Amino acid sequence: MTHTYNITGMSCDGCRSKVEKTLNAIDGIQATITLDPPIATITMDKHIPTTQLQQALTAAGNYTIAMNNGVDSHGTTEKPIEKSCCSSNKQQEKSIVILPSNAQGKYYCPMHCEGEKVYDKPGSCPVCGMNLEKVPELSLAKTMYTCPMHPEVIKDGPGSCPICGMDLVPMEPTDSEENKVYNDLVRKMKIAVVCTVPIFIIAMSDMIPNNPLMKIMDTEKWNWVQLVLSLPVVFYACWMFFVRAWKSIITWNLNMFTLIGIGTGVAFLFSLVGLFFPAVFPDEFKTHNGVVSLYFEATTVILTLVLLGQLLEARAHSQTSGAIKELLKLAPTEAVLVRDGKDTVISIHDIKKGDLLRVKPGDKIPVDGKITDGESTIDESMITGEPIPVDKKIGDSISSGTINGNKSFVMIAEKVGSETLLSQIIQMVNTASRSKAPIQKLADKIAKYFVPIVVFVSVITFFVWSQFGPEPAMVYGFINAIAVLIIACPCALGLATPMSVMVGVGKGAQSGVLIKNAEALENMNKVNVLITDKTGTITEGKPSVEKVFSLQNDENELLQNIASLNQYSEHPLAQAVVNFAKAKNVSLIEVKDFEAISGKGVIGTVTNKKVALGNEKLMKQVNVRVSDELENKITAEQKLGKTVSYISVDGIAVGFVSITDAIKATSVEAIKELMRQGVEVIMLTGDNENTAKAVATQLNLSSFKASCLPEDKLKEIKRLQFEGKIVAMAGDGINDAPALAQADIGIAMGTGTDVAIESAKITLVKGDLQGIVKAKNLSHAVMRNIKQNLFFAFFYNVLGIPIAAGVLYPFFGVLLSPMIAALAMSFSSVSVIANALRLRGLKL
């Protein structure tokens, strides 16, 4: 088998030769290394984990190796997807950046401005000014123990305190890095609001009849109050915006921070000059009291609104690694080691390949391995997404993170650490969550062109007035140039997107659609392919009896016998039969000689009759011959993808139970509506071909794939994305988590697992596909509303730019007064708020 890998750290041909020699020294490997591009092509006799390759390179120098984009987490080479000239203009380019394996715990720019570069400390990107995000730790931190009475005692395992003898307890985790960033912004937001609200009231007091504030102090003294209140907002709470604006200018990556920084900075400086040196201003820029109109209100309101947007963004970022944290919670921290006939509790980190481990009832499986002694029923729903526990016996494989039933067994550890299935899923979720560039905000796109145009107009305004304006020409030129910048920085810009998003998200929550961030709203409107899981997404996610068939036409009596038999079994299929009987008001009777035969079924004596219920293997064990008539009916049920249990009474096969996972009543209607809107619906499921085909037929789906592993779903989504599709993924199991993270929009069922919900950007509380229709309709309405808001945010100000530049002065002697500028800003804000509130009346 041949795989390709990315190599980082090589700077010359000597490095290339060293890496090639190091890799070829590993048994069973033939490696060829190229420097440009830095790629390793490795042929191996059997799959060798990337971690082993990394260990060899670490010993050789500061080199890192990572799977190439065309290779999955198991080392299987994916078929490259060729881009033809016909399809190139349809494809959506995605920035896929694979961070080096040693980047865990460090910080990177979410825009990947400098590729895979990482930083040791948090802060802002030196290129775009975005907050650096922390690369999630992909391994469960080792649990440390301390004494509740003597906290200075810290041990790496459970035991007793050497001082007082008390049992050591696990140490509590500290506040996460994401929470620290969020809490810091919350603190700044509180300060900004406390200072900004009084400034706003003071500035707007002229609009109140018989201005009550003027009865306390005159305008000049209130201006000094505004200055004092604005200082904490400008120089503490929002100072980072000016830093980002400066960086955006010197790197010429113009964005929203550029506009905010220039506009608010000039407005603040204008206000300072107007407060300290009012005599330099012409009378046109003074009130009837002879006081210059100041812009402390505009400065602080804009900055506070932008800070609000950053706070909402930080909250979303704090949930970015939530899926990985939920996955890590699945892994137990301890295991029971069996050695020399004795059981010893050890840390999960101390498990070695070949160790024998005892798994007790209800415990989580610590690592991947096989059962060597005993048998049990394993709940694998957190890995497979399938709700029915699986019977396991000696020799069967089991996976870490799954949950043991009510029996104890001994297993041998085969895969530990990063080699386990759970660890591989964690890695896939992490890679997928960082493999696509964040959506460029529409405001930034406008600002990219708007900023240089406004600055150019401001410079031209100064030049024209200073050369051709009345005396004092330089003062007129300077003031009008500043007026252009001020009017070009609308207050409503900070409200345009957040207001629509907040109202839209609230409306969605009322309808059972929880949306994590604005990016999800924007992308949902563009979705043209929906990938959906079956179990728990299209279907109910729990087994139920569809029918009980009897050759002797005594279904109720037969149901009473098998339900009575199953009342002593803990198996989910048995519970489904019992629930079915209770729903039909069938009473349960006493059973004698009950016996559960693992992997086959149950037997017992009911009303002096020997009853057996189970699979074909059970029928053979109890020497029951199944007639051709019954076998044909059972085969027909199995072809429909149903789970069928044979029933025998006194050695004669008399019927069967057909168990199914019912399709949700709303699934057919929802999928039909999505297809009507032009969305292609594809079902990917881990179920067998027969079950998948039956469900697809009922839903009139044109495309489905069965027996899909997590990496298969991931590959399918990547393939569709390379074709230029905007893909949404709906799922509810841990097996869906990587696909949910990779998709443009991940949609989780609220009835599913925590990790699926954390990986997704949209959660349907009711677990109903009809929620996807609601989410798409909501997305369309919100995005249209945002565009309208941006129009309102810019319209009055763009209209005011030529007036601020003085184009009307030669004809009508009109200059843009501060009151008009303030009115334009206020009116644009009112328009934005009123328009956003219209979403509250939206019918989904």
ZAMARGU-4260 file (C-alpha; in steps of 0.2 Angstrom, whole numbers, plus 5000, padded with zeros to 4 digits):
<rodrens>
0) 5000/5000/5000 | 5006/5017/4996 | 5002/5033/5005 | 5007/5052/5004 | 5011/5063/5018
5) 5015/5082/5021 | 5032/5085/5029 | 5036/5101/5038 | 5052/5107/5045 | 5063/5104/5029
10) 5073/5119/5023 | 5086/5111/5012 | 5091/5096/5002 | 5101/5090/5017 | 5085/5090/5027
15) 5076/5080/5014 | 5090/5067/5014 | 5089/5066/5032 | 5070/5063/5033 | 5071/5050/5019
20) 5085/5041/5028 | 5075/5041/5044 | 5059/5034/5037 | 5068/5021/5027 | 5076/5015/5043
25) 5059/5009/5049 | 5055/4991/5045 | 5043/4988/5030 | 5044/5005/5023 | 5051/5012/5007
30) 5050/5031/5007 | 5053/5044/4994 | 5054/5063/4999 | 5053/5078/4988 | 5057/5096/4995
35) 5046/5106/4983 | 5032/5102/4987 | 5037/5094/5004 | 5029/5077/5002 | 5033/5060/5007
40) 5027/5045/4996 | 5028/5030/5007 | 5025/5012/5002 | 5023/5000/5017 | 5020/4981/5019
45) 5006/4984/5032 | 4999/5000/5039 | 5010/5009/5051 | 5002/5023/5061 | 5007/5041/5058
50) 5012/5042/5077 | 5026/5029/5074 | 5032/5039/5059 | 5032/5055/5069 | 5042/5047/5084
55) 5056/5043/5072 | 5056/5060/5064 | 5056/5069/5081 | 5071/5059/5086 | 5080/5065/5070
60) 5076/5083/5071 | 5062/5096/5071 | 5051/5088/5058 | 5033/5084/5058 | 5023/5072/5047
65) 5004/5073/5044 | 4992/5064/5032 | 4990/5072/5015 | 4973/5079/5011 | 4969/5065/5000
70) 4972/5052/5013 | 4960/5047/5027 | 4963/5044/5045 | 4966/5026/5043 | 4979/5028/5029
75) 4968/5023/5015 | 4972/5033/4999 | 4957/5042/4992 | 4955/5043/4974 | 4959/5061/4968
80) 4945/5071/4961 | 4950/5078/4945 | 4945/5096/4941 | 4940/5099/4923 | 4940/5115/4914
85) 4921/5114/4912 | 4918/5112/4931 | 4932/5123/4938 | 4921/5139/4938 | 4908/5130/4948
90) 4919/5124/4961 | 4920/5132/4978 | 4938/5134/4983 | 4941/5129/5001 | 4956/5133/5011
95) 4961/5117/5019 | 4976/5119/5031 | 4983/5105/5041 | 4991/5111/5056 | 5007/5101/5062
100) 5004/5087/5075 | 5015/5097/5088 | 5003/5112/5086 | 4991/5105/5100 | 4989/5118/5114
105) 4996/5132/5103 | 4986/5146/5094 | 4982/5149/5076 | 4973/5162/5065 | 4955/5155/5060
110) 4958/5164/5043 | 4975/5155/5041 | 4983/5171/5035 | 5000/5163/5037 | 4996/5145/5032
115) 5000/5133/5046 | 5010/5145/5057 | 5005/5144/5075 | 5009/5155/5090 | 5014/5151/5108
120) 5003/5164/5116 | 4985/5170/5113 | 4982/5187/5105 | 4977/5194/5088 | 4983/5189/5071
125) 4997/5201/5065 | 4989/5201/5047 | 4970/5202/5049 | 4968/5206/5067 | 4956/5191/5071
130) 4957/5183/5088 | 4969/5168/5088 | 4961/5152/5092 | 4968/5138/5102 | 4972/5121/5094
135) 4962/5108/5104 | 4971/5096/5114 | 4967/5079/5106 | 4972/5068/5121 | 4963/5066/5137
140) 4973/5075/5151 | 4979/5063/5164 | 4969/5064/5180 | 4979/5070/5195 | 4973/5066/5212
145) 4975/5077/5228 | 4970/5076/5246 | 4955/5086/5252 | 4964/5090/5268 | 4981/5093/5261
150) 4980/5101/5244 | 4999/5101/5242 | 4999/5082/5240 | 4997/5078/5222 | 4998/5060/5214
155) 4996/5054/5197 | 4984/5039/5203 | 4971/5035/5216 | 4977/5030/5234 | 4978/5037/5251
160) 4986/5053/5258 | 5003/5050/5265 | 5000/5063/5279 | 4982/5060/5285 | 4977/5044/5276
165) 4962/5051/5268 | 4957/5044/5250 | 4964/5055/5237 | 4951/5064/5225 | 4952/5069/5207
170) 4958/5087/5205 | 4945/5099/5197 | 4949/5106/5180 | 4953/5124/5178 | 4944/5137/5168
175) 4946/5134/5149 | 4956/5146/5138 | 4940/5149/5128 | 4931/5154/5143 | 4945/5166/5148
180) 4944/5175/5132 | 4925/5176/5133 | 4925/5182/5151 | 4937/5195/5147 | 4926/5202/5133
185) 4911/5201/5145 | 4920/5212/5157 | 4924/5224/5144 | 4907/5224/5137 | 4900/5229/5154
190) 4912/5243/5156 | 4908/5249/5138 | 4889/5249/5141 | 4890/5257/5158 | 4899/5272/5150
195) 4891/5273/5133 | 4873/5273/5139 | 4875/5290/5149 | 4885/5297/5134 | 4871/5293/5122
200) 4857/5300/5133 | 4867/5316/5135 | 4870/5318/5116 | 4852/5314/5112 | 4845/5325/5126
205) 4842/5340/5113 | 4828/5329/5105 | 4819/5329/5122 | 4806/5344/5124 | 4812/5356/5137
210) 4829/5347/5138 | 4830/5343/5157 | 4849/5340/5157 | 4852/5359/5153 | 4843/5363/5169
215) 4857/5354/5178 | 4872/5360/5168 | 4876/5369/5152 | 4881/5360/5136 | 4900/5363/5138
220) 4900/5355/5155 | 4890/5340/5149 | 4903/5338/5135 | 4917/5337/5148 | 4907/5323/5156
225) 4905/5314/5139 | 4924/5315/5137 | 4927/5307/5154 | 4915/5293/5151 | 4922/5290/5134
230) 4940/5287/5140 | 4937/5269/5147 | 4928/5264/5131 | 4941/5270/5119 | 4957/5266/5129
235) 4952/5250/5138 | 4936/5241/5132 | 4939/5244/5113 | 4957/5249/5111 | 4960/5232/5102
240) 4949/5238/5088 | 4961/5253/5085 | 4976/5240/5085 | 4967/5229/5073 | 4963/5244/5062
245) 4982/5249/5062 | 4987/5232/5057 | 4975/5231/5043 | 4981/5247/5036 | 5000/5243/5037
250) 4997/5225/5029 | 4983/5232/5018 | 4971/5219/5023 | 4957/5232/5024 | 4941/5226/5033
255) 4928/5231/5045 | 4941/5236/5058 | 4949/5248/5046 | 4933/5257/5044 | 4928/5257/5062
260) 4946/5262/5068 | 4947/5277/5055 | 4929/5283/5058 | 4929/5282/5077 | 4947/5288/5079
265) 4944/5303/5068 | 4927/5306/5077 | 4936/5305/5094 | 4950/5316/5089 | 4938/5329/5081
270) 4928/5329/5097 | 4944/5332/5107 | 4949/5347/5096 | 4931/5353/5097 | 4931/5352/5116
275) 4949/5360/5119 | 4950/5372/5104 | 4933/5377/5099 | 4939/5393/5091 | 4947/5385/5076
280) 4929/5379/5070 | 4918/5390/5058 | 4901/5395/5065 | 4893/5382/5053 | 4899/5369/5065
285) 4893/5376/5081 | 4877/5376/5090 | 4867/5392/5094 | 4876/5392/5110 | 4893/5393/5101
290) 4898/5376/5106 | 4905/5364/5094 | 4894/5348/5091 | 4905/5333/5097 | 4905/5315/5092
295) 4909/5306/5108 | 4892/5298/5106 | 4895/5291/5089 | 4913/5285/5094 | 4907/5275/5109
300) 4891/5268/5102 | 4900/5262/5087 | 4914/5254/5097 | 4901/5246/5109 | 4891/5238/5095
305) 4906/5231/5087 | 4912/5224/5104 | 4895/5216/5106 | 4898/5207/5089 | 4915/5202/5095
310) 4907/5195/5111 | 4895/5185/5101 | 4909/5178/5090 | 4919/5173/5105 | 4904/5164/5112
315) 4903/5154/5096 | 4922/5151/5096 | 4921/5144/5114 | 4910/5130/5107 | 4922/5126/5093
320) 4931/5113/5102 | 4915/5107/5112 | 4913/5092/5101 | 4931/5086/5105 | 4928/5089/5123
325) 4912/5078/5122 | 4922/5064/5113 | 4936/5065/5126 | 4923/5063/5140 | 4918/5046/5133
330) 4935/5039/5137 | 4937/5033/5154 | 4951/5039/5165 | 4954/5022/5174 | 4954/5004/5170
335) 4955/4987/5180 | 4971/4978/5176 | 4971/4959/5178 | 4989/4953/5183 | 4993/4937/5192
340) 4975/4934/5196 | 4974/4951/5205 | 4964/4966/5200 | 4972/4983/5200 | 4965/5000/5196
345) 4977/5009/5184 | 4976/5025/5174 | 4971/5024/5156 | 4988/5031/5151 | 4997/5016/5159
350) 4988/5003/5148 | 5000/4994/5136 | 4996/4982/5122 | 4993/4965/5127 | 4987/4969/5145
355) 4972/4960/5151 | 4958/4971/5158 | 4943/4967/5167 | 4927/4977/5162 | 4913/4977/5175
360) 4894/4980/5172 | 4890/4997/5167 | 4909/5002/5164 | 4915/5010/5148 | 4927/5000/5137
365) 4944/5008/5141 | 4953/5004/5124 | 4951/4994/5108 | 4953/4975/5110 | 4945/4958/5110
370) 4935/4948/5124 | 4946/4934/5130 | 4934/4928/5144 | 4916/4930/5147 | 4902/4938/5136
375) 4891/4953/5137 | 4880/4965/5128 | 4889/4981/5123 | 4880/4998/5119 | 4889/5005/5104
380) 4877/5019/5100 | 4889/5032/5104 | 4901/5026/5090 | 4889/5018/5078 | 4873/5028/5081
385) 4863/5012/5081 | 4852/5011/5096 | 4852/4992/5098 | 4866/4985/5110 | 4876/4971/5102
390) 4879/4954/5109 | 4898/4951/5111 | 4907/4934/5116 | 4925/4927/5117 | 4935/4933/5101
395) 4923/4948/5097 | 4931/4965/5095 | 4926/4980/5106 | 4929/4998/5105 | 4934/5011/5118
400) 4921/5023/5124 | 4907/5010/5122 | 4897/5004/5137 | 4896/4987/5144 | 4880/4979/5149
405) 4876/4969/5165 | 4889/4956/5164 | 4908/4956/5168 | 4921/4950/5156 | 4940/4951/5153
410) 4948/4959/5137 | 4965/4960/5129 | 4971/4978/5124 | 4975/4978/5106 | 4975/4997/5102
415) 4979/5010/5115 | 4981/5029/5115 | 4979/5037/5098 | 4977/5021/5089 | 4959/5018/5096
420) 4944/5020/5086 | 4938/5034/5097 | 4954/5043/5096 | 4953/5042/5077 | 4936/5049/5077
425) 4942/5063/5088 | 4956/5067/5076 | 4944/5067/5061 | 4932/5079/5070 | 4947/5091/5074
430) 4954/5091/5056 | 4937/5093/5048 | 4932/5107/5060 | 4948/5117/5055 | 4948/5112/5036
435) 4937/5126/5029 | 4940/5145/5030 | 4927/5155/5040 | 4914/5164/5030 | 4919/5182/5025
440) 4907/5194/5032 | 4897/5204/5020 | 4901/5220/5029 | 4919/5216/5027 | 4917/5213/5008
445) 4909/5230/5007 | 4922/5238/5018 | 4936/5231/5007 | 4931/5243/4993 | 4921/5256/5004
450) 4936/5261/5015 | 4949/5266/5001 | 4935/5275/4992 | 4930/5285/5007 | 4948/5289/5012
455) 4951/5295/4994 | 4936/5306/4994 | 4941/5313/5011 | 4959/5317/5004 | 4951/5325/4988
460) 4939/5335/4999 | 4954/5342/5009 | 4964/5346/4993 | 4949/5355/4984 | 4944/5365/4999
465) 4962/5370/5004 | 4965/5376/4986 | 4949/5384/4981 | 4938/5386/4997 | 4935/5403/5006
470) 4946/5408/5020 | 4951/5400/5032 | 4953/5387/5017 | 4964/5375/5027 | 4952/5374/5041
475) 4937/5372/5030 | 4947/5358/5020 | 4952/5349/5036 | 4934/5350/5044 | 4925/5344/5028
480) 4938/5330/5026 | 4934/5324/5044 | 4915/5326/5040 | 4917/5314/5026 | 4925/5301/5037
485) 4913/5303/5051 | 4897/5302/5040 | 4905/5286/5031 | 4906/5277/5048 | 4888/5273/5051
490) 4882/5268/5069 | 4870/5255/5060 | 4885/5245/5053 | 4888/5237/5070 | 4869/5233/5071
495) 4866/5227/5054 | 4871/5209/5055 | 4869/5206/5074 | 4851/5213/5075 | 4845/5201/5061
500) 4855/5187/5068 | 4849/5189/5086 | 4830/5191/5081 | 4832/5177/5068 | 4840/5165/5081
505) 4827/5169/5093 | 4813/5165/5080 | 4822/5149/5076 | 4823/5144/5094 | 4804/5147/5096
510) 4802/5134/5082 | 4813/5121/5089 | 4828/5126/5078 | 4844/5131/5088 | 4857/5140/5077
515) 4875/5141/5084 | 4881/5156/5074 | 4878/5168/5059 | 4889/5158/5048 | 4876/5144/5049
520) 4862/5155/5044 | 4872/5161/5029 | 4877/5144/5023 | 4860/5136/5026 | 4853/5148/5013
525) 4865/5141/5000 | 4863/5122/5003 | 4859/5112/4988 | 4864/5095/4995 | 4857/5087/5011
530) 4866/5071/5018 | 4856/5063/5031 | 4859/5048/5042 | 4845/5035/5044 | 4843/5029/5062
535) 4837/5043/5074 | 4837/5056/5060 | 4824/5049/5047 | 4818/5035/5059 | 4813/5036/5077
540) 4829/5028/5083 | 4821/5015/5094 | 4816/4997/5089 | 4797/4994/5089 | 4787/4979/5085
545) 4778/4980/5068 | 4768/4964/5068 | 4767/4947/5076 | 4763/4934/5063 | 4756/4917/5067
550) 4752/4902/5056 | 4738/4897/5067 | 4729/4914/5068 | 4731/4916/5086 | 4742/4932/5086
555) 4736/4938/5103 | 4739/4922/5112 | 4756/4920/5104 | 4760/4939/5109 | 4755/4935/5127
560) 4767/4920/5127 | 4782/4929/5119 | 4779/4945/5129 | 4778/4935/5145 | 4794/4927/5141
565) 4803/4943/5137 | 4798/4952/5153 | 4813/4943/5161 | 4825/4949/5147 | 4835/4966/5147
570) 4838/4966/5128 | 4831/4981/5119 | 4822/4969/5106 | 4814/4960/5121 | 4808/4977/5128
575) 4801/4982/5111 | 4790/4966/5112 | 4784/4969/5130 | 4780/4987/5125 | 4770/4981/5110
580) 4760/4969/5121 | 4756/4983/5134 | 4750/4994/5120 | 4738/4981/5115 | 4733/4978/5133
585) 4739/4960/5133 | 4742/4954/5151 | 4759/4945/5155 | 4759/4928/5164 | 4771/4918/5174
590) 4786/4910/5165 | 4796/4895/5171 | 4813/4889/5167 | 4818/4905/5159 | 4835/4905/5150
595) 4843/4919/5139 | 4855/4911/5126 | 4868/4925/5122 | 4867/4930/5103 | 4852/4919/5100
600) 4837/4922/5110 | 4827/4917/5125 | 4817/4901/5130 | 4806/4896/5144 | 4789/4887/5149
605) 4773/4897/5147 | 4757/4889/5152 | 4765/4872/5151 | 4771/4875/5134 | 4790/4876/5129
610) 4792/4893/5120 | 4807/4899/5111 | 4810/4916/5103 | 4825/4921/5093 | 4835/4919/5077
615) 4838/4905/5066 | 4853/4899/5076 | 4841/4897/5091 | 4829/4887/5081 | 4843/4875/5076
620) 4848/4873/5094 | 4831/4868/5100 | 4829/4857/5085 | 4815/4866/5077 | 4812/4864/5059
625) 4805/4879/5050 | 4792/4876/5036 | 4794/4883/5019 | 4779/4893/5020 | 4785/4902/5036
630) 4803/4903/5029 | 4797/4912/5013 | 4787/4925/5024 | 4802/4928/5035 | 4813/4930/5020
635) 4801/4943/5013 | 4802/4953/5029 | 4821/4952/5029 | 4822/4959/5012 | 4812/4974/5018
640) 4826/4977/5030 | 4816/4971/5046 | 4823/4962/5061 | 4814/4945/5062 | 4813/4934/5077
645) 4807/4916/5075 | 4794/4909/5087 | 4792/4891/5091 | 4780/4882/5103 | 4783/4864/5109
650) 4796/4861/5095 | 4785/4868/5081 | 4789/4885/5072 | 4772/4894/5073 | 4776/4912/5068
655) 4788/4927/5069 | 4790/4944/5076 | 4794/4958/5064 | 4804/4973/5072 | 4807/4989/5064
660) 4814/5006/5067 | 4799/5017/5061 | 4801/5031/5049 | 4796/5048/5057 | 4779/5054/5051
665) 4786/5071/5046 | 4802/5064/5037 | 4792/5060/5020 | 4784/5077/5020 | 4801/5086/5025
670) 4811/5077/5012 | 4798/5080/4998 | 4798/5099/5002 | 4817/5100/5002 | 4818/5092/4985
675) 4805/5104/4979 | 4816/5118/4984 | 4830/5110/4974 | 4840/5102/4988 | 4847/5084/4983
680) 4844/5072/4998 | 4856/5058/5000 | 4855/5045/5014 | 4871/5038/5021 | 4868/5025/5034
685) 4878/5011/5044 | 4863/5000/5042 | 4863/4985/5030 | 4858/4986/5011 | 4841/4979/5013
690) 4836/4991/5027 | 4843/5006/5018 | 4835/5002/5002 | 4818/4999/5010 | 4819/5016/5019
695) 4825/5025/5003 | 4811/5018/4993 | 4798/5024/5005 | 4805/5041/5004 | 4808/5041/4985
700) 4826/5045/4988 | 4836/5044/4972 | 4853/5041/4981 | 4858/5031/4996 | 4873/5022/5003
705) 4873/5008/5016 | 4886/5001/5028 | 4895/5018/5029 | 4909/5020/5042 | 4912/5037/5049
710) 4926/5040/5036 | 4915/5035/5022 | 4903/5049/5026 | 4917/5061/5028 | 4924/5056/5011
715) 4907/5058/5002 | 4905/5075/5009 | 4922/5080/5003 | 4919/5073/4986 | 4903/5083/4985
720) 4911/5099/4991 | 4925/5097/4978 | 4911/5096/4965 | 4906/5114/4971 | 4891/5108/4981
725) 4886/5117/4997 | 4883/5102/5009 | 4872/5100/5024 | 4873/5085/5035 | 4860/5079/5047
730) 4864/5066/5060 | 4863/5061/5078 | 4877/5048/5083 | 4895/5050/5087 | 4899/5041/5070
735) 4891/5057/5062 | 4902/5069/5071 | 4916/5070/5059 | 4904/5072/5044 | 4894/5086/5054
740) 4910/5095/5057 | 4916/5094/5038 | 4899/5099/5031 | 4896/5117/5027 | 4881/5115/5039
745) 4880/5102/5052 | 4863/5098/5058 | 4861/5088/5074 | 4845/5080/5080 | 4841/5086/5098
750) 4837/5068/5103 | 4855/5062/5098 | 4871/5062/5107 | 4880/5077/5114 | 4895/5076/5103
755) 4884/5076/5087 | 4875/5092/5094 | 4892/5100/5098 | 4899/5096/5081 | 4884/5104/5072
760) 4880/5122/5069 | 4861/5119/5069 | 4852/5108/5082 | 4834/5102/5079 | 4827/5101/5097
765) 4813/5089/5092 | 4824/5078/5081 | 4812/5082/5067 | 4818/5084/5048 | 4804/5097/5046
770) 4816/5108/5056 | 4828/5108/5042 | 4814/5115/5031 | 4811/5128/5044 | 4830/5132/5046
775) 4832/5134/5027 | 4817/5146/5026 | 4823/5155/5041 | 4841/5157/5033 | 4834/5164/5017
780) 4823/5177/5027 | 4838/5182/5039 | 4850/5184/5025 | 4838/5195/5015 | 4835/5205/5030
785) 4854/5207/5033 | 4857/5214/5016 | 4842/5226/5018 | 4850/5231/5035 | 4867/5234/5026
790) 4858/5245/5013 | 4850/5255/5027 | 4867/5256/5037 | 4876/5263/5022 | 4862/5272/5012
795) 4860/5288/5022 | 4879/5289/5025 | 4884/5287/5007 | 4871/5300/5002 | 4878/5311/5015
800) 4896/5309/5009 | 4895/5321/4994 | 4886/5334/5005 | 4899/5332/5018 | 4912/5335/5005
805) 4903/5351/5001 | 4896/5349/4984 | 4881/5359/4988 | 4891/5374/4995 | 4894/5382/4978
810) 4876/5382/4974 | 4866/5383/4990 | 4880/5388/5003 | 4875/5372/5012 | 4888/5362/5023
815) 4884/5346/5032 | 4881/5351/5050 | 4884/5339/5065 | 4866/5338/5068 | 4862/5332/5051
820) 4876/5319/5052 | 4870/5313/5069 | 4852/5312/5063 | 4858/5302/5048 | 4867/5290/5059
825) 4852/5289/5071 | 4839/5286/5057 | 4850/5273/5049 | 4851/5264/5066 | 4832/5265/5069
830) 4829/5258/5051 | 4840/5243/5054 | 4832/5239/5071 | 4814/5241/5064 | 4818/5230/5049
835) 4826/5217/5060 | 4811/5216/5071 | 4800/5211/5056 | 4808/5194/5057 | 4798/5191/5073
840) 4782/5189/5063 | 4790/5177/5051 | 4780/5161/5048 | 4791/5146/5046
</rodrens>
